[in-house]
Amino acid sequence: MNIVLRKVVKSTYMDILRITALIGLVLAVAVSWEANHSTLWAWLHGFLGWIYVFYHFENWLLFSVFLSGYVIMVKKTITNIAMMVKVSRHMMGGG
């Protein structure tokens, strides 16, 4: 590989890294602002960039899994209550 091509590849690689870091910064600031409505936190999270984005996504994902588990538990409880009502009506001769 000649020297000019190496410089072009290195320059392109550095441009990609800069753009990726910039996207992480912008995304972190937007997520932080939406979550906290604080300029100070937005600056701090913007500095952390992708680290904060992944942290926030992980917490959101864990909360979603917890919430979906809670919804399933509530559905099962409602189904069990409905079943008990049906059985009690049948035992009392009403169903």
C-alpha positions as a LaTeX table, in Angstrom:
\begin{tabular}{lrrr}
\hline
Residue & $x$ (\AA) & $y$ (\AA) & $z$ (\AA) \\
\hline
Met1 & 0.00 & 0.00 & 0.00 \\
Asn2 & 1.52 & 3.32 & $-0.93$ \\
Ile3 & 1.86 & 6.29 & 1.39 \\
Val4 & $-0.95$ & 8.38 & $-0.18$ \\
Leu5 & $-3.45$ & 5.54 & 0.12 \\
Arg6 & $-2.46$ & 4.97 & 3.77 \\
Lys7 & $-3.05$ & 8.65 & 4.54 \\
Val8 & $-6.45$ & 8.55 & 2.84 \\
Val9 & $-7.48$ & 5.41 & 4.76 \\
Lys10 & $-6.23$ & 6.87 & 8.06 \\
Ser11 & $-8.00$ & 10.17 & 7.37 \\
Thr12 & $-11.26$ & 8.37 & 6.50 \\
Tyr13 & $-10.99$ & 6.21 & 9.62 \\
Met14 & $-10.46$ & 9.30 & 11.80 \\
Asp15 & $-13.42$ & 11.04 & 10.16 \\
Ile16 & $-15.63$ & 8.03 & 10.91 \\
Leu17 & $-14.49$ & 8.05 & 14.55 \\
Arg18 & $-15.21$ & 11.78 & 14.86 \\
Ile19 & $-18.67$ & 11.45 & 13.33 \\
Thr20 & $-19.49$ & 8.46 & 15.56 \\
Ala21 & $-18.37$ & 10.37 & 18.66 \\
Leu22 & $-20.42$ & 13.38 & 17.59 \\
Ile23 & $-23.53$ & 11.24 & 17.10 \\
Gly24 & $-22.97$ & 9.75 & 20.58 \\
Leu25 & $-22.65$ & 13.22 & 22.07 \\
Val26 & $-25.82$ & 14.52 & 20.41 \\
Leu27 & $-27.79$ & 11.40 & 21.30 \\
Ala28 & $-26.60$ & 11.50 & 24.92 \\
Val29 & $-27.58$ & 15.17 & 25.28 \\
Ala30 & $-31.01$ & 14.53 & 23.77 \\
Val31 & $-31.69$ & 11.49 & 25.97 \\
Ser32 & $-30.43$ & 13.31 & 29.06 \\
Trp33 & $-32.53$ & 16.39 & 28.36 \\
Glu34 & $-35.63$ & 14.24 & 27.81 \\
Ala35 & $-35.02$ & 12.35 & 31.05 \\
Asn36 & $-33.88$ & 15.19 & 33.35 \\
His37 & $-34.67$ & 18.60 & 31.77 \\
Ser38 & $-31.37$ & 19.87 & 33.15 \\
Thr39 & $-28.64$ & 21.66 & 31.23 \\
Leu40 & $-25.97$ & 20.57 & 33.71 \\
Trp41 & $-26.85$ & 16.89 & 33.37 \\
Ala42 & $-27.09$ & 17.26 & 29.58 \\
Trp43 & $-23.53$ & 18.66 & 29.48 \\
Leu44 & $-22.21$ & 15.88 & 31.73 \\
His45 & $-23.96$ & 13.14 & 29.77 \\
Gly46 & $-22.85$ & 14.72 & 26.50 \\
Phe47 & $-19.27$ & 14.47 & 27.74 \\
Leu48 & $-19.81$ & 10.77 & 28.52 \\
Gly49 & $-21.41$ & 10.27 & 25.09 \\
Trp50 & $-22.05$ & 6.67 & 24.12 \\
Ile51 & $-21.37$ & 5.44 & 27.68 \\
Tyr52 & $-24.46$ & 7.30 & 28.92 \\
Val53 & $-26.53$ & 6.23 & 25.90 \\
Phe54 & $-25.79$ & 2.54 & 26.57 \\
Tyr55 & $-26.36$ & 3.02 & 30.32 \\
His56 & $-29.72$ & 4.70 & 29.73 \\
Phe57 & $-30.76$ & 2.05 & 27.19 \\
Glu58 & $-29.79$ & $-0.76$ & 29.57 \\
Asn59 & $-31.86$ & 0.76 & 32.39 \\
Trp60 & $-34.79$ & 1.30 & 30.02 \\
Leu61 & $-34.52$ & $-2.30$ & 28.83 \\
Leu62 & $-34.40$ & $-3.67$ & 32.38 \\
Phe63 & $-37.40$ & $-1.52$ & 33.33 \\
Ser64 & $-39.30$ & $-2.73$ & 30.26 \\
Val65 & $-38.58$ & $-6.37$ & 31.12 \\
Phe66 & $-39.65$ & $-5.74$ & 34.72 \\
Leu67 & $-42.78$ & $-3.95$ & 33.56 \\
Ser68 & $-43.73$ & $-6.67$ & 31.08 \\
Gly69 & $-43.22$ & $-9.28$ & 33.82 \\
Tyr70 & $-45.47$ & $-7.24$ & 36.09 \\
Val71 & $-48.14$ & $-7.01$ & 33.38 \\
Ile72 & $-48.01$ & $-10.78$ & 32.86 \\
Met73 & $-48.32$ & $-11.30$ & 36.62 \\
Val74 & $-51.36$ & $-8.99$ & 36.78 \\
Lys75 & $-52.98$ & $-10.80$ & 33.83 \\
Lys76 & $-52.46$ & $-14.16$ & 35.56 \\
Thr77 & $-53.93$ & $-12.78$ & 38.79 \\
Ile78 & $-57.00$ & $-11.46$ & 36.98 \\
Thr79 & $-57.41$ & $-14.81$ & 35.20 \\
Asn80 & $-57.15$ & $-16.66$ & 38.52 \\
Ile81 & $-59.73$ & $-14.37$ & 40.13 \\
Ala82 & $-62.10$ & $-14.86$ & 37.20 \\
Met83 & $-61.63$ & $-18.63$ & 37.48 \\
Met84 & $-62.36$ & $-18.55$ & 41.23 \\
Val85 & $-65.52$ & $-16.50$ & 40.64 \\
Lys86 & $-66.64$ & $-18.97$ & 37.99 \\
Val87 & $-65.98$ & $-21.97$ & 40.25 \\
Ser88 & $-67.73$ & $-20.35$ & 43.21 \\
Arg89 & $-70.79$ & $-19.57$ & 41.06 \\
His90 & $-70.86$ & $-23.16$ & 39.84 \\
Met91 & $-70.61$ & $-24.50$ & 43.40 \\
Met92 & $-73.45$ & $-22.25$ & 44.53 \\
Gly93 & $-75.60$ & $-23.54$ & 41.70 \\
Gly94 & $-75.70$ & $-20.35$ & 39.72 \\
Gly95 & $-73.60$ & $-21.22$ & 36.78 \\
\hline
\end{tabular}
